[in-house]
Amino acid sequence: MRHLAYVGNGPYCYANSFAMLLGSRGPSTAVIEVTTGGPFGMQLVGGTQPFFDAYGWNPGIGCDRALAAIGWTSAVHHGGDAGDALARLRSAASQGPVWVGPLEMGYLYHQPEMTGPIGADHFVVVLDVDDERVLMHDPHGYPYADMPVGDFMVAWRAETVSYGDPYTMRTGFSQVADVTETDAIRAAIPAAVDWLGMRSDAGLPPRSLGNAAAAERLAELVEAGAGDGLREHLIYFAVRVGARRLSDTADCLLLAGYPAAADVAARQARLVGSLQRPMVNGDLPAAAAALRALAPTYDQLRAALS
C-alpha cells in the first residue's frame, strides 16, 4: 500500500507550539517532531506504560535537539517559587509569545473532562498574563483559551509529570543558521541510530523495556485485558501521536534520501495506527497481533538508517 502524508489533528503539543513561535521561517511540524529523535523507538516505562517514542527519550531532551538541528536557539528559564515564576512569565509575555511547559494537562480545566492530575505533560504558547488570567494558544485545539492564574500555576508546577523542572519556559527564539528541511533531517540521523540502539543510561524506572521487548510485553498486557488505564492511555493518546509521528518520519526520511528507512517507518505507522479500532472495540487479539508484527521493525529501521 502506498504511503500518504497525514494532515489533520493529533496531540503534537510541543511541535505545534514551536511552529507557532518560529512562524514562516521555521520548518514543518513534521521536521520539528522528527528532529527531536522521539519517533525512533518504543518504550514501556516501568513495564506498564507504553509510548511509541525512543527508549529513554522525553520532550525535555528532544526539544533542545530539534532546535539545534533546525538552526534555532532559545533561552530556557525554570525553577524558583511560584511568585518568581509568574513574574518571569508576565514580563516575558509583555515582550511577545512564550513557549511554556511541561504543564500537567489534567489541571487545564478549559479542556473537557479534565478534573485533576493525570500524569500527562502538555505545552502551550502563552500570549498574555494579567492579575487574574493567563491567555494562551493551547495546541490541543483551543486557540485563545484562558484560565485563572492560580490554576495555571498549579498546572505549570508539573509535580505529576515524570520529567523536567517546574515552571519551565522558553523565550528569545533566534534563528542562528539557515538550515533546509532536508539538511535538518539528515543531521538528526546519527542520533536516530543511537536512539534505536537503546541507550543504557536512560534513567528509566526498573522493569522498563524498549523496542521489540516493549512491543512483545505490551502485546501480553493487551491480551490480559489492557486494564489499569492502559486501554484509555492507548486510544486517547499513545496510538494517535505514535502513528502520526511515524507517518511524519516516513515523509521526512524519504525527503532526506532514505527510501528504505522510509518504507519501514511507513509500515510502523500503519501498524501503530491499526491498533486504534481494535483497542476501542475490544478486539484485543487483533491489537496484540499488530504489536507483535511491530516488534522486529525497530531493528529493521536501525539497519536501514545505518
C-alpha positions in Angstrom: 0.0 0.0 0.0 1.3 3.4 -0.9 2.1 5.8 1.9 0.2 9.1 2.0 1.3 12.0 4.2 -1.1 12.7 7.0 -2.7 16.1 7.6 -5.1 16.5 10.5 -5.5 16.7 14.2 -3.2 15.0 16.7 -1.5 15.5 20.1 1.5 17.4 18.7 1.7 20.0 21.5 5.4 20.9 21.7 5.9 20.7 17.9 2.8 22.9 17.2 3.9 25.3 19.9 7.3 25.6 18.4 5.7 26.1 14.9 3.6 29.0 16.3 6.7 30.8 17.6 9.0 30.1 14.7 6.5 31.2 12.2 7.2 31.2 8.4 10.9 30.9 9.0 10.6 27.6 10.8 10.3 24.1 9.3 7.1 22.0 9.2 5.9 20.4 12.4 6.9 17.0 10.8 10.5 18.1 10.7 10.4 19.5 14.2 9.0 16.3 15.5 11.4 14.0 13.7 14.5 16.1 14.7 13.6 15.7 18.4 14.6 12.0 18.0 11.3 10.9 19.5 10.0 8.7 16.7 12.9 6.4 16.7 11.9 3.6 19.1 9.4 2.4 21.6 9.4 2.3 25.4 7.3 0.6 28.1 8.1 2.7 31.1 8.2 0.7 34.3 7.0 -2.3 32.3 3.4 -0.9 32.2 3.1 2.5 30.4 3.7 2.4 26.6 5.0 5.3 24.5 5.7 5.0 20.8 8.9 7.0 21.2 12.6 6.3 21.7 13.8 4.4 24.8 14.8 6.9 27.4 13.5 9.8 25.4 11.3 12.7 26.7 10.4 16.1 25.2 12.8 17.9 27.5 15.6 16.1 25.8 14.1 16.2 22.3 13.3 19.9 22.1 16.9 21.1 22.5 18.0 18.6 19.9 15.3 19.8 17.5 16.2 23.4 17.8 19.9 22.7 17.2 19.1 20.6 14.1 16.9 23.2 12.5 19.3 26.1 13.3 17.5 27.9 16.2 18.2 28.8 19.8 16.2 29.9 22.7 16.7 30.8 26.3 15.3 28.4 28.9 14.0 29.5 32.3 12.8 27.3 35.1 12.6 26.7 38.8 12.2 29.1 41.7 9.0 29.7 43.6 5.6 30.4 42.1 5.8 34.1 42.6 9.1 34.4 40.9 8.0 32.2 38.0 4.8 34.2 37.5 6.8 37.5 37.4 9.1 36.0 34.8 6.2 34.8 32.7 4.4 38.1 33.0 7.5 40.1 32.0 8.2 37.7 29.1 4.7 37.7 27.8 4.7 41.5 27.7 7.5 41.2 25.1 5.9 38.5 23.0 4.5 34.9 23.0 6.2 32.5 25.3 6.6 28.7 24.9 5.6 27.1 28.2 5.8 23.5 29.5 5.6 20.9 30.6 2.3 21.5 32.2 0.1 18.9 34.0 -2.6 18.5 31.4 -5.2 17.4 33.9 -5.3 20.8 35.5 -6.2 22.6 32.2 -9.9 22.9 33.0 -10.8 24.5 29.7 -10.3 21.1 28.2 -13.4 18.9 28.6 -13.3 16.1 31.2 -10.2 17.4 32.9 -10.8 17.3 36.6 -7.3 16.9 38.2 -3.8 15.4 37.5 -3.5 12.5 35.1 0.3 12.5 34.8 0.2 13.8 31.2 2.6 16.5 30.0 1.4 19.4 27.8 2.9 22.5 26.1 1.2 25.8 25.2 2.0 29.3 23.9 1.2 32.0 26.5 0.1 35.3 24.9 -0.8 37.5 27.9 -0.8 37.5 31.7 -2.8 39.8 33.9 -3.6 39.8 37.6 -6.4 37.2 37.1 -6.0 35.3 33.8 -3.4 33.6 31.6 -4.3 33.8 27.9 -2.9 31.1 25.7 -3.0 29.2 22.4 -3.5 25.6 23.5 -2.5 23.5 20.5 -4.8 20.7 21.7 -7.5 22.5 19.9 -8.1 25.7 21.9 -6.9 29.0 20.4 -7.2 32.0 22.7 -8.0 29.8 25.7 -7.8 31.5 29.1 -7.6 30.2 32.7 -7.3 31.7 36.2 -3.7 32.5 37.2 -3.9 30.2 40.2 -5.0 27.1 38.2 -2.3 27.8 35.6 0.4 28.0 38.2 -0.6 24.6 39.7 -0.5 23.1 36.2 2.8 24.7 35.5 4.4 23.3 38.6 4.0 20.0 36.9 4.5 17.9 40.1 2.9 14.9 38.5 4.9 15.0 35.2 7.7 12.4 35.2 10.4 14.7 33.8 11.6 18.3 33.6 11.7 21.2 36.1 8.8 23.2 37.5 7.9 26.5 35.8 9.9 25.8 32.6 9.5 28.3 29.7 11.4 29.3 26.6 11.9 32.9 25.3 14.2 34.7 22.9 13.8 32.4 19.9 16.5 33.2 17.4 17.5 31.7 14.0 21.3 31.2 14.0 21.6 29.3 10.8 19.7 28.9 7.6 19.1 25.1 7.5 17.0 23.4 4.9 14.5 20.8 6.0 16.5 18.1 4.2 19.7 19.1 6.0 17.9 19.2 9.3 16.6 15.7 8.9 20.0 14.4 7.8 21.6 16.0 10.8 19.3 14.0 13.0 20.1 10.6 11.5 23.1 9.7 13.7 21.1 10.4 16.8 18.2 8.4 15.4 20.5 5.4 15.0 21.7 5.8 18.6 18.1 6.0 19.9 17.2 2.9 18.0 20.2 1.2 19.6 18.7 2.0 23.1 20.9 3.9 25.5 22.0 2.0 28.6 21.9 5.2 30.7 18.3 6.0 30.1 17.4 6.6 33.7 14.1 4.8 33.4 12.4 3.0 36.3 13.0 -0.7 36.9 11.4 -3.2 34.5 11.3 -0.6 31.7 11.6 -2.2 28.2 12.4 -0.8 24.8 11.7 -1.5 21.2 11.0 -5.2 20.4 10.8 -6.3 24.0 8.4 -3.4 24.8 6.1 -4.3 21.9 6.1 -8.0 22.9 5.3 -7.3 26.5 2.7 -4.7 25.6 1.0 -7.4 23.4 0.8 -9.6 26.5 -0.7 -6.8 28.6 -3.3 -6.1 25.9 -4.2 -9.8 25.7 -4.6 -9.8 29.5 -7.3 -7.1 29.2 -5.5 -3.8 29.0 -6.6 -2.8 32.4 -5.5 -0.1 34.9 -5.9 2.7 32.4 -3.8 1.1 29.7 -6.6 0.9 27.2 -7.5 4.6 27.7 -3.9 5.7 27.5 -3.5 3.9 24.2 -6.7 5.1 22.5 -6.7 8.7 23.7 -3.0 9.4 23.4 -0.3 6.9 22.6 -1.7 5.4 19.4 -2.7 8.8 18.0 0.6 10.5 18.5 2.6 7.4 17.7 1.0 6.8 14.3 1.2 10.5 13.5 4.9 10.9 14.3 5.8 7.7 12.4 3.9 8.8 9.4 5.8 12.1 9.5 9.0 10.2 9.9 8.4 8.3 6.7 7.8 11.5 4.9 10.9 13.1 6.3 13.2 10.1 5.6 12.0 10.0 2.0 12.7 13.7 1.6 16.2 13.2 3.0 17.1 10.4 0.7 16.5 7.3 2.9 13.8 5.4 0.9 14.3 2.0 2.5 14.1 3.5 6.0 11.0 5.5 4.9 9.3 2.2 3.9 10.0 0.8 7.4 8.7 3.9 9.1 5.6 3.8 6.9 5.0 0.2 7.9 5.4 1.1 11.6 2.9 4.0 11.2 0.3 1.6 9.7 0.9 -1.0 12.4 0.6 1.5 15.2 -2.4 3.2 13.6 -4.1 -0.2 13.2 -4.3 -0.5 17.0 -6.9 2.2 17.4 -10.0 0.4 16.1 -9.5 -3.0 17.9 -8.5 -1.2 21.2 -11.7 0.9 21.0 -13.9 -2.0 20.0 -12.4 -4.7 22.3 -10.7 -6.9 19.7 -7.7 -7.4 21.9 -6.2 -10.4 19.9 -6.0 -8.2 16.8 -4.2 -5.4 18.7 -1.8 -7.9 20.2 -1.0 -9.3 16.7 -0.2 -5.9 15.4 2.1 -5.2 18.3 4.0 -8.5 17.6 4.3 -7.5 14.0 5.7 -4.2 15.1 8.4 -5.7 17.3 11.0 -6.6 14.6 10.7 -3.3 12.8 12.9 -1.3 15.2 16.0 -3.3 14.3 15.0 -3.1 10.6 14.8 0.7 10.8 18.1 0.9 12.5 19.7 -1.3 9.8 18.1 0.8 7.1 19.5 4.1 8.6 22.9 2.6 9.3 
